[in-house]
Amino acid sequence: MLVDGYFAGLWKLDRSGRDVTMRIELGWRIRKRDERALRQEAERALAFIQPKARTRSVTILCRA
């Protein structure tokens, strides 16, 4: 994941049947507005990557 052009963390898909969660693990805290933008972009990417999923969700974790 990039935030403001800098490497901020990694993402991974967790699947359970037709339910998919994109888990994003950040290396440091980001501003709330950046988190909102990141979540929106992740939701769009998840819809593209897993179009047939029954449910899609995004979880953002901070390891800092």
Predicted model as a PDB file, atoms N, CA, C, CB and O in Angstrom, pLDDT in the B-factor column:
MODEL        1                                                                  
ATOM      1  N   MET A   1       0.825  -1.164   0.000  1.00 76.00           N  
ATOM      2  CA  MET A   1       0.000   0.000   0.000  1.00 76.00           C  
ATOM      3  C   MET A   1       0.882   1.244   0.000  1.00 76.00           C  
ATOM      4  CB  MET A   1      -0.946  -0.011   1.197  1.00 76.00           C  
ATOM      5  O   MET A   1       1.891   1.310   0.703  1.00 76.00           O  
ATOM      6  N   LEU A   2       0.488   2.211  -0.790  1.00 77.00           N  
ATOM      7  CA  LEU A   2       1.171   3.494  -0.811  1.00 77.00           C  
ATOM      8  C   LEU A   2       0.245   4.566  -0.236  1.00 77.00           C  
ATOM      9  CB  LEU A   2       1.616   3.860  -2.251  1.00 77.00           C  
ATOM     10  O   LEU A   2      -0.948   4.597  -0.536  1.00 77.00           O  
ATOM     11  N   VAL A   3       0.801   5.420   0.572  1.00 79.00           N  
ATOM     12  CA  VAL A   3       0.071   6.578   1.107  1.00 79.00           C  
ATOM     13  C   VAL A   3       0.939   7.792   0.825  1.00 79.00           C  
ATOM     14  CB  VAL A   3      -0.243   6.430   2.666  1.00 79.00           C  
ATOM     15  O   VAL A   3       2.083   7.867   1.274  1.00 79.00           O  
ATOM     16  N   ASP A   4       0.393   8.738   0.082  1.00 78.00           N  
ATOM     17  CA  ASP A   4       1.144   9.936  -0.335  1.00 78.00           C  
ATOM     18  C   ASP A   4       2.449   9.565  -1.032  1.00 78.00           C  
ATOM     19  CB  ASP A   4       1.441  10.829   0.879  1.00 78.00           C  
ATOM     20  O   ASP A   4       3.455  10.259  -0.884  1.00 78.00           O  
ATOM     21  N   GLY A   5       2.432   8.470  -1.794  1.00 82.00           N  
ATOM     22  CA  GLY A   5       3.602   8.053  -2.551  1.00 82.00           C  
ATOM     23  C   GLY A   5       4.640   7.275  -1.767  1.00 82.00           C  
ATOM     24  O   GLY A   5       5.682   6.921  -2.319  1.00 82.00           O  
ATOM     25  N   TYR A   6       4.383   6.998  -0.490  1.00 78.00           N  
ATOM     26  CA  TYR A   6       5.325   6.257   0.349  1.00 78.00           C  
ATOM     27  C   TYR A   6       4.759   4.889   0.697  1.00 78.00           C  
ATOM     28  CB  TYR A   6       5.648   7.044   1.633  1.00 78.00           C  
ATOM     29  O   TYR A   6       3.554   4.735   0.898  1.00 78.00           O  
ATOM     30  N   PHE A   7       5.643   3.898   0.766  1.00 83.00           N  
ATOM     31  CA  PHE A   7       5.223   2.564   1.174  1.00 83.00           C  
ATOM     32  C   PHE A   7       4.723   2.631   2.611  1.00 83.00           C  
ATOM     33  CB  PHE A   7       6.388   1.537   1.034  1.00 83.00           C  
ATOM     34  O   PHE A   7       5.446   3.060   3.511  1.00 83.00           O  
ATOM     35  N   ALA A   8       3.478   2.203   2.819  1.00 84.00           N  
ATOM     36  CA  ALA A   8       2.885   2.289   4.155  1.00 84.00           C  
ATOM     37  C   ALA A   8       2.543   0.935   4.744  1.00 84.00           C  
ATOM     38  CB  ALA A   8       1.649   3.132   4.109  1.00 84.00           C  
ATOM     39  O   ALA A   8       2.429   0.811   5.963  1.00 84.00           O  
ATOM     40  N   GLY A   9       2.376  -0.083   3.913  1.00 88.00           N  
ATOM     41  CA  GLY A   9       2.009  -1.382   4.458  1.00 88.00           C  
ATOM     42  C   GLY A   9       1.663  -2.382   3.377  1.00 88.00           C  
ATOM     43  O   GLY A   9       1.865  -2.141   2.187  1.00 88.00           O  
ATOM     44  N   LEU A  10       1.136  -3.510   3.822  1.00 92.00           N  
ATOM     45  CA  LEU A  10       0.798  -4.634   2.944  1.00 92.00           C  
ATOM     46  C   LEU A  10      -0.672  -4.976   3.067  1.00 92.00           C  
ATOM     47  CB  LEU A  10       1.656  -5.864   3.274  1.00 92.00           C  
ATOM     48  O   LEU A  10      -1.319  -4.626   4.054  1.00 92.00           O  
ATOM     49  N   TRP A  11      -1.204  -5.666   2.054  1.00 94.00           N  
ATOM     50  CA  TRP A  11      -2.577  -6.137   2.143  1.00 94.00           C  
ATOM     51  C   TRP A  11      -2.625  -7.618   1.822  1.00 94.00           C  
ATOM     52  CB  TRP A  11      -3.495  -5.346   1.195  1.00 94.00           C  
ATOM     53  O   TRP A  11      -1.747  -8.155   1.148  1.00 94.00           O  
ATOM     54  N   LYS A  12      -3.659  -8.260   2.312  1.00 96.00           N  
ATOM     55  CA  LYS A  12      -3.854  -9.693   2.117  1.00 96.00           C  
ATOM     56  C   LYS A  12      -5.354  -9.952   2.065  1.00 96.00           C  
ATOM     57  CB  LYS A  12      -3.168 -10.532   3.259  1.00 96.00           C  
ATOM     58  O   LYS A  12      -6.130  -9.295   2.759  1.00 96.00           O  
ATOM     59  N   LEU A  13      -5.755 -10.912   1.241  1.00 96.00           N  
ATOM     60  CA  LEU A  13      -7.158 -11.297   1.177  1.00 96.00           C  
ATOM     61  C   LEU A  13      -7.399 -12.516   2.051  1.00 96.00           C  
ATOM     62  CB  LEU A  13      -7.583 -11.581  -0.275  1.00 96.00           C  
ATOM     63  O   LEU A  13      -6.658 -13.496   1.987  1.00 96.00           O  
ATOM     64  N   ASP A  14      -8.431 -12.447   2.860  1.00 96.00           N  
ATOM     65  CA  ASP A  14      -8.886 -13.587   3.660  1.00 96.00           C  
ATOM     66  C   ASP A  14     -10.239 -13.999   3.106  1.00 96.00           C  
ATOM     67  CB  ASP A  14      -8.974 -13.234   5.204  1.00 96.00           C  
ATOM     68  O   ASP A  14     -11.157 -13.184   3.014  1.00 96.00           O  
ATOM     69  N   ARG A  15     -10.357 -15.285   2.732  1.00 95.00           N  
ATOM     70  CA  ARG A  15     -11.598 -15.780   2.151  1.00 95.00           C  
ATOM     71  C   ARG A  15     -12.233 -16.825   3.056  1.00 95.00           C  
ATOM     72  CB  ARG A  15     -11.345 -16.365   0.759  1.00 95.00           C  
ATOM     73  O   ARG A  15     -11.550 -17.634   3.684  1.00 95.00           O  
ATOM     74  N   SER A  16     -13.541 -16.784   3.103  1.00 95.00           N  
ATOM     75  CA  SER A  16     -14.320 -17.800   3.797  1.00 95.00           C  
ATOM     76  C   SER A  16     -15.554 -18.040   2.938  1.00 95.00           C  
ATOM     77  CB  SER A  16     -14.702 -17.358   5.278  1.00 95.00           C  
ATOM     78  O   SER A  16     -16.525 -17.287   3.000  1.00 95.00           O  
ATOM     79  N   GLY A  17     -15.501 -19.089   2.146  1.00 94.00           N  
ATOM     80  CA  GLY A  17     -16.579 -19.320   1.195  1.00 94.00           C  
ATOM     81  C   GLY A  17     -16.605 -18.194   0.180  1.00 94.00           C  
ATOM     82  O   GLY A  17     -15.607 -17.935  -0.492  1.00 94.00           O  
ATOM     83  N   ARG A  18     -17.746 -17.523   0.066  1.00 94.00           N  
ATOM     84  CA  ARG A  18     -17.878 -16.400  -0.874  1.00 94.00           C  
ATOM     85  C   ARG A  18     -17.745 -15.055  -0.172  1.00 94.00           C  
ATOM     86  CB  ARG A  18     -19.220 -16.472  -1.597  1.00 94.00           C  
ATOM     87  O   ARG A  18     -18.055 -14.018  -0.760  1.00 94.00           O  
ATOM     88  N   ASP A  19     -17.289 -15.058   1.080  1.00 97.00           N  
ATOM     89  CA  ASP A  19     -17.052 -13.825   1.835  1.00 97.00           C  
ATOM     90  C   ASP A  19     -15.555 -13.500   1.788  1.00 97.00           C  
ATOM     91  CB  ASP A  19     -17.549 -13.965   3.320  1.00 97.00           C  
ATOM     92  O   ASP A  19     -14.716 -14.372   2.015  1.00 97.00           O  
ATOM     93  N   VAL A  20     -15.236 -12.253   1.494  1.00 97.00           N  
ATOM     94  CA  VAL A  20     -13.837 -11.850   1.336  1.00 97.00           C  
ATOM     95  C   VAL A  20     -13.565 -10.603   2.173  1.00 97.00           C  
ATOM     96  CB  VAL A  20     -13.500 -11.588  -0.160  1.00 97.00           C  
ATOM     97  O   VAL A  20     -14.356  -9.661   2.188  1.00 97.00           O  
ATOM     98  N   THR A  21     -12.423 -10.621   2.872  1.00 97.00           N  
ATOM     99  CA  THR A  21     -11.958  -9.457   3.628  1.00 97.00           C  
ATOM    100  C   THR A  21     -10.567  -9.086   3.141  1.00 97.00           C  
ATOM    101  CB  THR A  21     -11.951  -9.743   5.163  1.00 97.00           C  
ATOM    102  O   THR A  21      -9.687  -9.941   3.043  1.00 97.00           O  
ATOM    103  N   MET A  22     -10.371  -7.817   2.837  1.00 96.00           N  
ATOM    104  CA  MET A  22      -9.038  -7.319   2.530  1.00 96.00           C  
ATOM    105  C   MET A  22      -8.481  -6.760   3.832  1.00 96.00           C  
ATOM    106  CB  MET A  22      -9.059  -6.228   1.378  1.00 96.00           C  
ATOM    107  O   MET A  22      -9.018  -5.804   4.391  1.00 96.00           O  
ATOM    108  N   ARG A  23      -7.402  -7.366   4.304  1.00 97.00           N  
ATOM    109  CA  ARG A  23      -6.759  -6.927   5.541  1.00 97.00           C  
ATOM    110  C   ARG A  23      -5.529  -6.108   5.172  1.00 97.00           C  
ATOM    111  CB  ARG A  23      -6.375  -8.145   6.451  1.00 97.00           C  
ATOM    112  O   ARG A  23      -4.624  -6.597   4.497  1.00 97.00           O  
ATOM    113  N   ILE A  24      -5.508  -4.869   5.620  1.00 95.00           N  
ATOM    114  CA  ILE A  24      -4.396  -3.961   5.338  1.00 95.00           C  
ATOM    115  C   ILE A  24      -3.639  -3.742   6.638  1.00 95.00           C  
ATOM    116  CB  ILE A  24      -4.898  -2.597   4.733  1.00 95.00           C  
ATOM    117  O   ILE A  24      -4.220  -3.319   7.638  1.00 95.00           O  
ATOM    118  N   GLU A  25      -2.346  -4.029   6.624  1.00 95.00           N  
ATOM    119  CA  GLU A  25      -1.503  -3.831   7.806  1.00 95.00           C  
ATOM    120  C   GLU A  25      -0.524  -2.700   7.510  1.00 95.00           C  
ATOM    121  CB  GLU A  25      -0.741  -5.150   8.196  1.00 95.00           C  
ATOM    122  O   GLU A  25       0.342  -2.822   6.643  1.00 95.00           O  
ATOM    123  N   LEU A  26      -0.673  -1.610   8.237  1.00 93.00           N  
ATOM    124  CA  LEU A  26       0.169  -0.432   8.055  1.00 93.00           C  
ATOM    125  C   LEU A  26       1.348  -0.463   9.022  1.00 93.00           C  
ATOM    126  CB  LEU A  26      -0.651   0.853   8.252  1.00 93.00           C  
ATOM    127  O   LEU A  26       1.241  -0.991  10.129  1.00 93.00           O  
ATOM    128  N   GLY A  27       2.467   0.105   8.597  1.00 90.00           N  
ATOM    129  CA  GLY A  27       3.653   0.165   9.432  1.00 90.00           C  
ATOM    130  C   GLY A  27       3.662   1.350  10.378  1.00 90.00           C  
ATOM    131  O   GLY A  27       4.442   1.377  11.330  1.00 90.00           O  
ATOM    132  N   TRP A  28       2.813   2.321  10.133  1.00 87.00           N  
ATOM    133  CA  TRP A  28       2.723   3.489  10.998  1.00 87.00           C  
ATOM    134  C   TRP A  28       1.321   4.086  10.880  1.00 87.00           C  
ATOM    135  CB  TRP A  28       3.811   4.543  10.630  1.00 87.00           C  
ATOM    136  O   TRP A  28       0.553   3.743   9.981  1.00 87.00           O  
ATOM    137  N   ARG A  29       1.012   4.983  11.806  1.00 89.00           N  
ATOM    138  CA  ARG A  29      -0.304   5.633  11.807  1.00 89.00           C  
ATOM    139  C   ARG A  29      -0.400   6.621  10.639  1.00 89.00           C  
ATOM    140  CB  ARG A  29      -0.557   6.364  13.159  1.00 89.00           C  
ATOM    141  O   ARG A  29       0.575   7.270  10.261  1.00 89.00           O  
ATOM    142  N   ILE A  30      -1.602   6.706  10.088  1.00 89.00           N  
ATOM    143  CA  ILE A  30      -1.847   7.677   9.035  1.00 89.00           C  
ATOM    144  C   ILE A  30      -2.996   8.586   9.473  1.00 89.00           C  
ATOM    145  CB  ILE A  30      -2.171   6.969   7.680  1.00 89.00           C  
ATOM    146  O   ILE A  30      -3.752   8.257  10.387  1.00 89.00           O  
ATOM    147  N   ARG A  31      -3.111   9.731   8.806  1.00 91.00           N  
ATOM    148  CA  ARG A  31      -4.179  10.673   9.130  1.00 91.00           C  
ATOM    149  C   ARG A  31      -5.544  10.065   8.813  1.00 91.00           C  
ATOM    150  CB  ARG A  31      -3.988  11.992   8.358  1.00 91.00           C  
ATOM    151  O   ARG A  31      -5.660   9.197   7.947  1.00 91.00           O  
ATOM    152  N   LYS A  32      -6.563  10.523   9.512  1.00 94.00           N  
ATOM    153  CA  LYS A  32      -7.925  10.000   9.316  1.00 94.00           C  
ATOM    154  C   LYS A  32      -8.376  10.174   7.874  1.00 94.00           C  
ATOM    155  CB  LYS A  32      -8.913  10.703  10.260  1.00 94.00           C  
ATOM    156  O   LYS A  32      -8.997   9.272   7.310  1.00 94.00           O  
ATOM    157  N   ARG A  33      -8.079  11.304   7.278  1.00 93.00           N  
ATOM    158  CA  ARG A  33      -8.519  11.511   5.889  1.00 93.00           C  
ATOM    159  C   ARG A  33      -7.805  10.552   4.944  1.00 93.00           C  
ATOM    160  CB  ARG A  33      -8.265  12.967   5.451  1.00 93.00           C  
ATOM    161  O   ARG A  33      -8.393  10.103   3.959  1.00 93.00           O  
ATOM    162  N   ASP A  34      -6.534  10.230   5.233  1.00 91.00           N  
ATOM    163  CA  ASP A  34      -5.817   9.246   4.420  1.00 91.00           C  
ATOM    164  C   ASP A  34      -6.394   7.856   4.631  1.00 91.00           C  
ATOM    165  CB  ASP A  34      -4.318   9.254   4.757  1.00 91.00           C  
ATOM    166  O   ASP A  34      -6.466   7.060   3.695  1.00 91.00           O  
ATOM    167  N   GLU A  35      -6.805   7.561   5.864  1.00 92.00           N  
ATOM    168  CA  GLU A  35      -7.413   6.261   6.140  1.00 92.00           C  
ATOM    169  C   GLU A  35      -8.743   6.123   5.391  1.00 92.00           C  
ATOM    170  CB  GLU A  35      -7.628   6.077   7.660  1.00 92.00           C  
ATOM    171  O   GLU A  35      -9.036   5.061   4.842  1.00 92.00           O  
ATOM    172  N   ARG A  36      -9.538   7.178   5.367  1.00 94.00           N  
ATOM    173  CA  ARG A  36     -10.802   7.144   4.623  1.00 94.00           C  
ATOM    174  C   ARG A  36     -10.544   6.918   3.136  1.00 94.00           C  
ATOM    175  CB  ARG A  36     -11.593   8.455   4.834  1.00 94.00           C  
ATOM    176  O   ARG A  36     -11.219   6.105   2.505  1.00 94.00           O  
ATOM    177  N   ALA A  37      -9.572   7.632   2.575  1.00 92.00           N  
ATOM    178  CA  ALA A  37      -9.237   7.481   1.159  1.00 92.00           C  
ATOM    179  C   ALA A  37      -8.705   6.083   0.870  1.00 92.00           C  
ATOM    180  CB  ALA A  37      -8.206   8.533   0.737  1.00 92.00           C  
ATOM    181  O   ALA A  37      -9.051   5.483  -0.148  1.00 92.00           O  
ATOM    182  N   LEU A  38      -7.863   5.561   1.764  1.00 92.00           N  
ATOM    183  CA  LEU A  38      -7.322   4.217   1.615  1.00 92.00           C  
ATOM    184  C   LEU A  38      -8.437   3.182   1.643  1.00 92.00           C  
ATOM    185  CB  LEU A  38      -6.299   3.925   2.714  1.00 92.00           C  
ATOM    186  O   LEU A  38      -8.446   2.259   0.829  1.00 92.00           O  
ATOM    187  N   ARG A  39      -9.381   3.325   2.575  1.00 94.00           N  
ATOM    188  CA  ARG A  39     -10.505   2.396   2.679  1.00 94.00           C  
ATOM    189  C   ARG A  39     -11.367   2.434   1.410  1.00 94.00           C  
ATOM    190  CB  ARG A  39     -11.362   2.732   3.914  1.00 94.00           C  
ATOM    191  O   ARG A  39     -11.777   1.388   0.906  1.00 94.00           O  
ATOM    192  N   GLN A  40     -11.637   3.629   0.899  1.00 95.00           N  
ATOM    193  CA  GLN A  40     -12.438   3.748  -0.320  1.00 95.00           C  
ATOM    194  C   GLN A  40     -11.750   3.090  -1.506  1.00 95.00           C  
ATOM    195  CB  GLN A  40     -12.716   5.214  -0.630  1.00 95.00           C  
ATOM    196  O   GLN A  40     -12.389   2.386  -2.288  1.00 95.00           O  
ATOM    197  N   GLU A  41     -10.454   3.317  -1.640  1.00 93.00           N  
ATOM    198  CA  GLU A  41      -9.699   2.704  -2.738  1.00 93.00           C  
ATOM    199  C   GLU A  41      -9.643   1.189  -2.582  1.00 93.00           C  
ATOM    200  CB  GLU A  41      -8.275   3.279  -2.799  1.00 93.00           C  
ATOM    201  O   GLU A  41      -9.764   0.456  -3.563  1.00 93.00           O  
ATOM    202  N   ALA A  42      -9.460   0.725  -1.359  1.00 94.00           N  
ATOM    203  CA  ALA A  42      -9.424  -0.729  -1.103  1.00 94.00           C  
ATOM    204  C   ALA A  42     -10.770  -1.369  -1.433  1.00 94.00           C  
ATOM    205  CB  ALA A  42      -9.051  -1.016   0.375  1.00 94.00           C  
ATOM    206  O   ALA A  42     -10.807  -2.471  -1.981  1.00 94.00           O  
ATOM    207  N   GLU A  43     -11.866  -0.703  -1.112  1.00 96.00           N  
ATOM    208  CA  GLU A  43     -13.186  -1.238  -1.426  1.00 96.00           C  
ATOM    209  C   GLU A  43     -13.387  -1.340  -2.934  1.00 96.00           C  
ATOM    210  CB  GLU A  43     -14.278  -0.363  -0.806  1.00 96.00           C  
ATOM    211  O   GLU A  43     -13.965  -2.316  -3.411  1.00 96.00           O  
ATOM    212  N   ARG A  44     -12.920  -0.352  -3.688  1.00 95.00           N  
ATOM    213  CA  ARG A  44     -13.017  -0.410  -5.150  1.00 95.00           C  
ATOM    214  C   ARG A  44     -12.141  -1.535  -5.707  1.00 95.00           C  
ATOM    215  CB  ARG A  44     -12.605   0.943  -5.772  1.00 95.00           C  
ATOM    216  O   ARG A  44     -12.565  -2.280  -6.591  1.00 95.00           O  
ATOM    217  N   ALA A  45     -10.921  -1.652  -5.186  1.00 94.00           N  
ATOM    218  CA  ALA A  45     -10.022  -2.713  -5.647  1.00 94.00           C  
ATOM    219  C   ALA A  45     -10.595  -4.094  -5.327  1.00 94.00           C  
ATOM    220  CB  ALA A  45      -8.633  -2.556  -5.004  1.00 94.00           C  
ATOM    221  O   ALA A  45     -10.519  -5.007  -6.149  1.00 94.00           O  
ATOM    222  N   LEU A  46     -11.157  -4.240  -4.153  1.00 95.00           N  
ATOM    223  CA  LEU A  46     -11.729  -5.525  -3.748  1.00 95.00           C  
ATOM    224  C   LEU A  46     -12.906  -5.908  -4.640  1.00 95.00           C  
ATOM    225  CB  LEU A  46     -12.177  -5.473  -2.281  1.00 95.00           C  
ATOM    226  O   LEU A  46     -13.055  -7.079  -4.989  1.00 95.00           O  
ATOM    227  N   ALA A  47     -13.735  -4.953  -5.013  1.00 96.00           N  
ATOM    228  CA  ALA A  47     -14.849  -5.225  -5.923  1.00 96.00           C  
ATOM    229  C   ALA A  47     -14.336  -5.673  -7.287  1.00 96.00           C  
ATOM    230  CB  ALA A  47     -15.738  -3.980  -6.074  1.00 96.00           C  
ATOM    231  O   ALA A  47     -14.965  -6.510  -7.935  1.00 96.00           O  
ATOM    232  N   PHE A  48     -13.203  -5.130  -7.733  1.00 96.00           N  
ATOM    233  CA  PHE A  48     -12.603  -5.522  -9.004  1.00 96.00           C  
ATOM    234  C   PHE A  48     -11.961  -6.908  -8.910  1.00 96.00           C  
ATOM    235  CB  PHE A  48     -11.563  -4.488  -9.439  1.00 96.00           C  
ATOM    236  O   PHE A  48     -12.126  -7.736  -9.805  1.00 96.00           O  
ATOM    237  N   ILE A  49     -11.228  -7.153  -7.820  1.00 94.00           N  
ATOM    238  CA  ILE A  49     -10.500  -8.412  -7.644  1.00 94.00           C  
ATOM    239  C   ILE A  49     -11.446  -9.586  -7.397  1.00 94.00           C  
ATOM    240  CB  ILE A  49      -9.515  -8.291  -6.486  1.00 94.00           C  
ATOM    241  O   ILE A  49     -11.222 -10.685  -7.903  1.00 94.00           O  
ATOM    242  N   GLN A  50     -12.499  -9.352  -6.621  1.00 95.00           N  
ATOM    243  CA  GLN A  50     -13.442 -10.415  -6.236  1.00 95.00           C  
ATOM    244  C   GLN A  50     -14.881 -10.018  -6.596  1.00 95.00           C  
ATOM    245  CB  GLN A  50     -13.333 -10.712  -4.714  1.00 95.00           C  
ATOM    246  O   GLN A  50     -15.697  -9.802  -5.701  1.00 95.00           O  
ATOM    247  N   PRO A  51     -15.203  -9.919  -7.901  1.00 95.00           N  
ATOM    248  CA  PRO A  51     -16.532  -9.438  -8.294  1.00 95.00           C  
ATOM    249  C   PRO A  51     -17.676 -10.367  -7.895  1.00 95.00           C  
ATOM    250  CB  PRO A  51     -16.569  -9.233  -9.772  1.00 95.00           C  
ATOM    251  O   PRO A  51     -18.813  -9.915  -7.759  1.00 95.00           O  
ATOM    252  N   LYS A  52     -17.396 -11.651  -7.705  1.00 94.00           N  
ATOM    253  CA  LYS A  52     -18.458 -12.611  -7.389  1.00 94.00           C  
ATOM    254  C   LYS A  52     -18.611 -12.879  -5.893  1.00 94.00           C  
ATOM    255  CB  LYS A  52     -18.191 -13.908  -8.099  1.00 94.00           C  
ATOM    256  O   LYS A  52     -19.403 -13.730  -5.488  1.00 94.00           O  
ATOM    257  N   ALA A  53     -17.858 -12.159  -5.082  1.00 96.00           N  
ATOM    258  CA  ALA A  53     -17.958 -12.357  -3.628  1.00 96.00           C  
ATOM    259  C   ALA A  53     -19.352 -11.960  -3.140  1.00 96.00           C  
ATOM    260  CB  ALA A  53     -16.868 -11.530  -2.881  1.00 96.00           C  
ATOM    261  O   ALA A  53     -19.940 -10.989  -3.617  1.00 96.00           O  
ATOM    262  N   ARG A  54     -19.860 -12.723  -2.193  1.00 97.00           N  
ATOM    263  CA  ARG A  54     -21.164 -12.405  -1.601  1.00 97.00           C  
ATOM    264  C   ARG A  54     -21.056 -11.165  -0.723  1.00 97.00           C  
ATOM    265  CB  ARG A  54     -21.699 -13.598  -0.778  1.00 97.00           C  
ATOM    266  O   ARG A  54     -21.881 -10.257  -0.818  1.00 97.00           O  
ATOM    267  N   THR A  55     -20.033 -11.130   0.133  1.00 97.00           N  
ATOM    268  CA  THR A  55     -19.775  -9.951   0.962  1.00 97.00           C  
ATOM    269  C   THR A  55     -18.300  -9.585   0.842  1.00 97.00           C  
ATOM    270  CB  THR A  55     -20.166 -10.209   2.456  1.00 97.00           C  
ATOM    271  O   THR A  55     -17.437 -10.448   0.681  1.00 97.00           O  
ATOM    272  N   ARG A  56     -18.035  -8.282   0.925  1.00 97.00           N  
ATOM    273  CA  ARG A  56     -16.663  -7.775   0.887  1.00 97.00           C  
ATOM    274  C   ARG A  56     -16.496  -6.804   2.042  1.00 97.00           C  
ATOM    275  CB  ARG A  56     -16.337  -7.084  -0.487  1.00 97.00           C  
ATOM    276  O   ARG A  56     -17.385  -6.002   2.327  1.00 97.00           O  
ATOM    277  N   SER A  57     -15.340  -6.884   2.710  1.00 97.00           N  
ATOM    278  CA  SER A  57     -15.063  -5.940   3.790  1.00 97.00           C  
ATOM    279  C   SER A  57     -13.580  -5.598   3.784  1.00 97.00           C  
ATOM    280  CB  SER A  57     -15.488  -6.523   5.167  1.00 97.00           C  
ATOM    281  O   SER A  57     -12.755  -6.328   3.236  1.00 97.00           O  
ATOM    282  N   VAL A  58     -13.265  -4.468   4.409  1.00 97.00           N  
ATOM    283  CA  VAL A  58     -11.886  -3.988   4.509  1.00 97.00           C  
ATOM    284  C   VAL A  58     -11.577  -3.734   5.975  1.00 97.00           C  
ATOM    285  CB  VAL A  58     -11.665  -2.692   3.655  1.00 97.00           C  
ATOM    286  O   VAL A  58     -12.335  -3.067   6.679  1.00 97.00           O  
ATOM    287  N   THR A  59     -10.446  -4.279   6.426  1.00 96.00           N  
ATOM    288  CA  THR A  59      -9.968  -4.057   7.789  1.00 96.00           C  
ATOM    289  C   THR A  59      -8.603  -3.406   7.710  1.00 96.00           C  
ATOM    290  CB  THR A  59      -9.908  -5.390   8.602  1.00 96.00           C  
ATOM    291  O   THR A  59      -7.722  -3.894   7.002  1.00 96.00           O  
ATOM    292  N   ILE A  60      -8.414  -2.304   8.431  1.00 95.00           N  
ATOM    293  CA  ILE A  60      -7.129  -1.610   8.451  1.00 95.00           C  
ATOM    294  C   ILE A  60      -6.542  -1.703   9.844  1.00 95.00           C  
ATOM    295  CB  ILE A  60      -7.282  -0.128   8.016  1.00 95.00           C  
ATOM    296  O   ILE A  60      -7.162  -1.277  10.818  1.00 95.00           O  
ATOM    297  N   LEU A  61      -5.339  -2.266   9.937  1.00 94.00           N  
ATOM    298  CA  LEU A  61      -4.639  -2.434  11.210  1.00 94.00           C  
ATOM    299  C   LEU A  61      -3.356  -1.606  11.175  1.00 94.00           C  
ATOM    300  CB  LEU A  61      -4.323  -3.943  11.490  1.00 94.00           C  
ATOM    301  O   LEU A  61      -2.722  -1.479  10.127  1.00 94.00           O  
ATOM    302  N   CYS A  62      -2.984  -1.055  12.302  1.00 91.00           N  
ATOM    303  CA  CYS A  62      -1.745  -0.287  12.411  1.00 91.00           C  
ATOM    304  C   CYS A  62      -0.809  -1.011  13.377  1.00 91.00           C  
ATOM    305  CB  CYS A  62      -2.024   1.178  12.892  1.00 91.00           C  
ATOM    306  O   CYS A  62      -1.175  -1.275  14.522  1.00 91.00           O  
ATOM    307  N   ARG A  63       0.389  -1.328  12.915  1.00 81.00           N  
ATOM    308  CA  ARG A  63       1.366  -2.067  13.734  1.00 81.00           C  
ATOM    309  C   ARG A  63       2.294  -1.138  14.505  1.00 81.00           C  
ATOM    310  CB  ARG A  63       2.194  -2.993  12.853  1.00 81.00           C  
ATOM    311  O   ARG A  63       3.212  -1.609  15.175  1.00 81.00           O  
ATOM    312  N   ALA A  64       2.076   0.166  14.425  1.00 73.00           N  
ATOM    313  CA  ALA A  64       2.967   1.118  15.117  1.00 73.00           C  
ATOM    314  C   ALA A  64       2.577   1.292  16.555  1.00 73.00           C  
ATOM    315  CB  ALA A  64       2.957   2.467  14.427  1.00 73.00           C  
ATOM    316  O   ALA A  64       3.217   2.052  17.280  1.00 73.00           O  
TER     317      ALA A  64                                                      
ENDMDL                                                                          
END                                                                             
